[in-house]
Amino acid sequence: MGAPMATNLVGAGFDVVGHNRSPAKTNALVARGGRAAATVAEAARDADVVVTMLPDSTDVLDVVLGEGGVLAHAHEGQLLIDMSTVAPEASREIAAAAAGVGVRALDAPVSGGEAGAVEGSLSIMVGGAAADLEGAQPILSAIGTTIVHVGPAGAGQTVKAANQLIVAGHLQVLAEALVFLDASGVDLDAAVRVLGGGLAGSTVLTRKAPAMLARDFAPGFRLALHHKDLGILTQAAREAGVVIPVGAAVAQLVAALVARGDGQLDHSALLKLVTELSSPDRTEP
């Protein structure tokens, strides 16, 4: 998702210097008017704002706090916006370390999938100081359309964990509904259309049902990443003393798909498992 987000920043008129651990991935940014940096230090050293978008907590901690990382080359007053989905505790650790060197830090994970990243219509949940969000607003407005301050450092990640719980739950019950409708001989396209116009309608249904009906599981958001996110949710819920029985069940189903080798498929591939459990003789492609 980082590539289309960076492209949208270029389109909004920002001078964007990108770095990726796979250098070839910066080619698209350069082709659209951005610049490439060979190292994290080169990308961060002279920037007014540093935006990170990485797979997991350990990646962000390494890039931000590690030797040769962002904070090692930061300057006072710089704004650091981490838009990855990581553990709330990791965001709090980064915010504390950033404050120690005069850097303002926000955790600003996003929701909306690859399509939202391309469209610039992401929902952005922001943790950190409200005054720092004000400074980040022009940048975030080039990436998303719903930008909300949800609390202090780590709060953005907590809300993102809740988001991933809701999305996973929606996908699972949508998969169950589609298998149920199919087994009952109902016109699936017609059923999805009418369901989308009622209380059952949702962004998940609108965006995911067509591909699910076509059994097209090309990744917009990979099961492996949702598996990681549900692990963050499970840990955070445990620490908060909250029981999430439905979330725990879906987390196990996602884990099963990842364990058997489906982690690179879209998270809508929950449909595969529901289909197979309902019809043991049928294996989804």
GUKEPA-887583 format. One record per residue: x, y, z of N, C-alpha, C in turn; residue in one letter. Coordinates in steps of 0.001 Angstrom, whole numbers, plus 500000, padded with zeros to 6 digits. Example, Ala and Ser with C-alpha at 12.3 -4.5 7.8 and 13.67 -1.06 7.14 Angstrom:
residues 2
513190494310507800512300495500507800513200496700507800A512850497750507080513670498940507140512900500030507870S
This chain:
residues 285
500815498784500000500000500000500000500846501262500000M502085501149500425502937502327500491503193502975499150G503297502154498092503600502701496767502509503649496261A501231503241496247500207504183495796500051505386496716P500305505207497998500236506339498925501311507367498586M502518506887498317503603507792497938503300508482496617A502719507743495685502359508321494390501334509440494555T500363509236495445499368510274495686499991511523496309N501009511345497127501707512495497704502436513287496622L503046512577495679503689513256494545502645514038493759V501503513401493516500440514054492769499894515282493456G500002515319494786499524516474495547500566517590495613A501722517363494988502732518411494918503848518322495933G503897517242496710504968517094497696506234516535497044F507373516951497570508654516400497154508857515115497944D508720513979497296508730512690497974510009511930497648V510732511560498691511930510740498553511611509386499175V511631508333498371511222507021498851512378506056499008G512257505204500008513233504122500206512474502839500468H512918501763499843512340500447500053513474499444500166N513273498432501003514312497407501144514529496641499847R513543496680498954513694496151497592513775497347496659S514969497804496302515132499053495548514291499158494292P514028498027493633513247498076492393511851498631492626A511360498522493855510001498980494154509880500500494167K511011501193494190510940502654494125510865503157492687T511006502247491720511003502671490313509699503348489926N508580502806490408507279503394490068507166504807490618A507700505027491818507673506361492415508497507332491586L509679506922491187510550507771490372509879508083489034V509225507090488454508556507290487163507443508318487252A506910508510488452505807509451488637506259510798489205R507564510980489293508073512277489714508685512330491091G508722511195491789509378511149493091510862510885492939G511524510746494060512957510448494061513223509211494907R514319508531494607514679507318495331515873507576496233A515844506952497407516963507023498342517520505626498545A518831505520498620519468504215498752519397503672500174A519230504564501168519207504146502570518128504902503327T517795504393504504516857505091505392517425506456505758V518714506499506060519346507760506443519204508809505347A519432508413504113519329509348502995517907509867502840E516928508991503050515532509403502909515099510321504037A515612510089505247515099510789506425515862512051506797A517134512112506442518022513141506997517502514563506813R517091514921505621516705516309505337515195516495505226D514441515469505558512988515541505397512341516320506534A511318517092506212510511517732507247509576516716507884D509111515761507056508188514719507518508686513373507016V508723512400507898509077511022507530507845510153507736V507465509427506691506325508510506758506849507087506596V506483506221507518506874504814507416505642503959507174T505800502943506314504724501989506009505385500634505853M505323499812506910506070498563506976505179497435507481L505612496168507292504714495041507586504395494804509058P505383494974509969505146494507511336505917495364512341D505640495129513620506253495916514696507768495865514646S508327494664514464509783494544514467510408495342513328T509741495378512177510256496141511043510288497632511359D509211498135511945509142499567512262510161499921513339V510246499107514370511208499389515435512632499407514889L512932498495513974514272498450513386514545499686512535D513594500053511686513786501185510775513820502513511529V513046502626512588512986503892513318514053503987514405V514214502911515184515106502970516348516472502346516108L516624501573515061517864500845514841519028501726514419G520197501118514444521402501817513989521230502159512505E521425503415512171521197503855510807519747504134510511G518898504113511547517474504317511373517071505779511368G515763505996511363515218507350511233515703508258512355V515549507830513596515875508718514713517375508987514834L518185508074514325519631508298514347520029509440513427A519156509798512488519474510855511527518417511961511534H517622511996512602516537512970512680517057514337513106A516221515343512894516544516682513394515371517188514218H515652518065515135514626518561516043513487519211515267E512269518895515674511089519447515017510560518592513889G511310517578513498510867516687512425509596515953512870Q508747515639511908507505514920512184507622513507511630L507394512518512470507434511107512080506015510553512127L505537510046511004504194509460510920504341508001510537I504047507111511474504089505689511156502684505245510775D502523504798509526501217504394509011501095502879508905M502073502171509452502028500711509511500963500270510512S500651498988510485499800498405511519500693497586512434T500863498073513668501773497441514614501107497387515984V501784496790516936501260496720518301501221498119518912A500172498450519665500118499764520322501353500061521159P501886499044521820503068499256522661504268499696521820E504387499181520612505484499593519732505365501074519389A504150501533519135503947502951518829504278503824520035S503922503367521218504260504139522419505767504190522637R506450503089522353507912503061522475508557504030521492E508058504049520268508590504960519249508340506408519636I507135506705520127506804508075520508507720508571521623A508004507710522598508877508097523702510301508347523211A510792507464522343512148507638521813512231508876520937A511210509131520154511202510303519285511216511580520102A510418511625521149510381512823521998511748513111522598A512504512050522866513826512222523452514817512922522551G514557512941521236515461513631520307514744514797519605V513626515223520185512934516393519656512100516143518416G511750514891518174510929514538517002509490514304517459V508537514825516701507117514618516976506664513346516266R505966512484516977505591511186516398504085510976516455A503559510438515375502154510040515292502075508591514835L501180507822515424500842506515514833499538506729514082D499563506419512782498428506730511908498143505582510955A497753504407511485497423503283510606496203503597509756P496057502848508689495014503148507703494118501944507475V492931502231506960492007501185506529491422501591505186S491156500604504368490603500880503038491193499985501978G492226499238502348492819498294501413493569498964500282G494038498129499375494813498630498241493986499592497395E492695499292497240491846500184496446491772501566497069A491630501626498386491588502919499067492901503659498961G494019502915498976495328503550498831495481504161497450A495032503450496430495118503956495059494212505164494873V493013505080495423492038506170495266492345507378496148E493197507210497146493439508279498113492258508479499041G491533507394499311490310507492500108490404506717501412S491604506520501922491794505735503128491167506401504353L490830505573505319490440506054506643491686505990507523S491991507083508203493246507176508960492926507480510420I493336506586511299493097506738512737494402507156513390M494422508317514037495675508941514442495822508995515949V496943508462516440497308508584517841498490509527517986G498519510267519093499584511242519321498992512573519733G499803513612519682499344514940520077498478515551518981A497353516141519401496440516765518434497136517867517651A498032518597518288498746519676517594499624519127516484A500180517944516677501017517345515648500172516849514472D498963516411514763498065516030513676497736517236512806L497580518391513428497297519600512650498402519846511629E499654519641512039500773519818511120500818518753510037G500295517575510348500326516462509390499135516470508442A498153517294508723496890517249507978497053517361506460Q497872518292505934497998518371504473498510517082503840P499410516396504518499955515148503998498908514043504065I498255513921505201497265512856505357496067513067504442L495755514327504148494621514622503263494881514195501824S496155514045501461496491513557500117496375512043500020A496232511390501175496209509928501232494825509396501596I494134510135502446492846509641502936491776510706502970G490552510276503190489411511199503257488786511252504645T489027510236505466488531510230506839489738510209507762T490003511321508410491200511466509245490745511905510631I490934511048511626490377511308512947491443511089514023V491555512083514919492433511940516082491697511113517126H492280509984517545491581509067518435492191508984519831V493273509732520085493843509700521414495354509823521410G496000509519522532497453509654522649498200508569521886P499512508582521993500345507602521289499850506187521536A499733505414520469499250504038520555497764503891520318G497014504979520454495560504901520298495174504585518856A495926505123517904495642504820516504495747503330516239G496761502702516807496941501267516610495860500452517315Q495385500947518441494307500252519143493030500271518314T492729501425517718491549501522516866491725500660515618V492945500610515080493183499765513903492973498292514249K493361497881515450493120496493515859491629496197515878A490835497159516371489384496996516368488855496933514938A489426497744514059489041497728512652489267496343512047N490413495748512345490738494437511775489845493338512339Q489404493509513568488428492587514142487119492665513366L486644493877513115485378494068512411485470493537510977I486556493854510287486710493408508895486766491887508817V487532491271509694487635489813509677486281489177509962A485554489723510931484229489198511239483275489335510071G483306490502509405482460490707508226482793489717507117H484072489525506860484471488611505795484025487183506081L484155486782507335483767485414507684482265485210507528Q481459486133508039480004485926507924479540486115506481V480238486971505712479910487091504294480206485773503574L481350485176503876481690483890503274480638482841503622A480214482806504883479201481842505297477883482086504578E477518483362504436476265483694503756476299483272502292A477423483503501623477523483143500207477451481632500006L478102480878500876478055479424500767476638478928501051V475992479504502041474611479144502361473678479433501191F473809480627500598472958481003499465473203480090498263L474462479805498009474810478950496867474226477549497043D474350477014498255473832475668498523472315475616498425A471672476780498591470209476854498550469679477159497155S470581477294496176470173477509494800469715478913494478G470105479883495294469699481276495092470620481940494062V470072482887493300470864483706492372471790484588493213D473083484276493186474018484953494086474180486434493758L474264486788492489474408488200492125473219489008492614D472016488472492422470813489168492868470785489272494389A471190488206495063471181488214496529472146489257497085A473341489305496509474333490288496976473833491709496740V473171491913495601472670493248495283471630493711496312R470703492864496653469658493270497590470195493344499022V471102492461499378471704492538500710472486493832500889L473148494258499825473930495488499898473084496729500099G471797496657499762470925497806499924470216497865501255G470421496849502095469749496808503386470723496951504543G470247496557505723471067496703506923472326495848506862L472295494781506069473474493919505927474543494531505036A474211495610504351475184496253503467476379496786504239G477535496729503613478764497224504231479808497448503146S480861498170503496481971498340502562482602497002502232T482673496115503213483228494785502970482408494061501913V481087494088502034480236493419501057480409494051499674L480391495379499619480490496071498332481804495786497632T482897495829498381484222495707497767484646494261497550R484208493369498418484748492013498393483835490972497748K482519491166497815481616490127497312481814489808495833A481996490799494939482159490443493525483331489502493260P484464489780493862485622488906493670485405487552494329A484728487533495454484444486258496117483531485401495243M482539486026494624481652485282493735482423484699492549L483440485440492101484256484983490969485379484058491403A485448483795492721486558482994493279487907483585492877R487973484897492888489208485616492560489823486106493859D490880485460494288491507485784495560492867486459495370F493023487171494251494239487970494056494333488970495200A495493489101495812495569489860497064495400491364496922P494423491879497665494340493312497927494889493544499323G494544492622500227495144492565501564495337491099501899F496579490700502068496920489287502186496477488687503526R496072487434503464495725486713504683496871486721505697L498101486624505223499247486613506141499309487891506968A498986489022506343498998490290507080497809490379508037L496661489880507616495510489914508530495763488972509711H496435487870509462496835486960510540497702487703511556H498666488458511062499512489255511941498686490264512739K497758490936512061496939491958512720496035491353513790D495495490169513520494643489531514518495450489063515722L496728488777515502497607488484516636497789489714517519G497940490883516889498027492135517642496737492356518435I495601492144517778494299492306518435494163491366519624L494492490097519423494335489112520489495157489484521710T496396489915521482497266490305522590496742491558523287Q496332492547522495495830493798523079494549493559523865A493674492694523359492432492385524073492728491670525388A493689490767525354494073490069526574494595491061527610R495438491979527164495993492968528093494909493884528656E493864494126527864492768494980528315491739494216529138A491890492903529232490950492089529974489618491916529280G489639491937527945488415491866527142488324490508526447V487143489928526466486896488653525796486372488925524388V486966488287523379486534488460521982486290487082521359I485210486416521735485000485039521262484865484914519750P484137485823519107484010485759517650485345486075516993V486012487108517490487317487471516947488321486348517079G488296485666518224489224484549518448488951483418517468A487664483149517199487320482078516267487785482404514850A487549483650514414487980484042513075489502484034512989V490164484452514054491630484436514067492148483021513841A491479482023514421491891480633514236491663480176512798Q490561480614512183490288480244510793491324480875509855L491658482136510107492689482798509304494029482083509502V494343481746510748495598481043511038495661479708510308A494535479018510218494508477726509528494806477892508045A494232478918507423494500479168506006495973479509505776L496536480316506659497949480679506521498829479450506710V498503478622507698499319477440507996499339476449506839A498282476400506075498245475442504979498777476022503670R499244477273503699499905477841502530499126478866501747G497996479341502298497173480315501589497430481751502025D498502481989502720498759483309503281498907484426502275G499282484099501032499474485141500019498171485485499284Q497091484796499597495800485113498996495139486278499734L494157486880499091493384487942499724492638487390500939D492390488256501935491699487769503135490267487309502857H489711487661501713488397487149501336488436485651501037S489638485077500992489773483634500780489270482830501972A488781483494503004488034482781504040486901481970503415L486430482419502253485398481692501527485849480280501182L487127480100500881487634478775500543487405477792501676K487727478233502881487636477325504025486187477007504361L485321478005504292483897477755504556483342476766503530V483710476944502270483232476046501212483697474621501462T484954474460501810485509473124502014484932472446503254E484706473225504309484122472663505521482667472249505287L481987472980504396480587472679504101480446471530503100S481434471384502223481419470344501188482764469655501159S482982468682502027484301468055502177484903467542500880P484082467206499888484595466659498637485011467746497661D484746469012498033485053470115497118486235470902497636R487191471132496791488352471967497137488325473201496269T488331474366496908488325475615496150489655475804495426E489641476393494207490904476631493495491714477689494205P
